[in-house]
């Protein structure tokens, strides 16, 4: 308990509040306790950082199964990430486009949403092309526009 006296009398108690307000206001008491908790956490942060670093560095076995015996695992992972990113960008583009339409109908600012939707569709298209190349397929460009 002697070691806690240093913490109690140190920077954690630099937050001084009028005694009358402290007795009457529940929020003031909670706020003072939160400030004291934040100061204690600031003291504990370096210890937690060192402990987390040692735990992560001392368990290299966690990273050994990343590639496993399959030499295609990394390429497959990148292809899946591209596929998920492409799908996510298209969905974000649709959602932001709908948001822009709602803003247009309610007479709010809408142009940023439409620009954002167009950018999401554009980046999604670029990711779709990269995904197609990673699958080993060529990207066909129809210059006849369906004729």
PyMOL commands that set and color helices and strands:
alter all, ss='L'
color gray80, all
select helices_A, chain A and resi 2-9+11-13+19-24+26-57+61-64+73-105+111-134
alter helices_A, ss='H'
color red, helices_A
deselect
rebuild
show_as cartoon
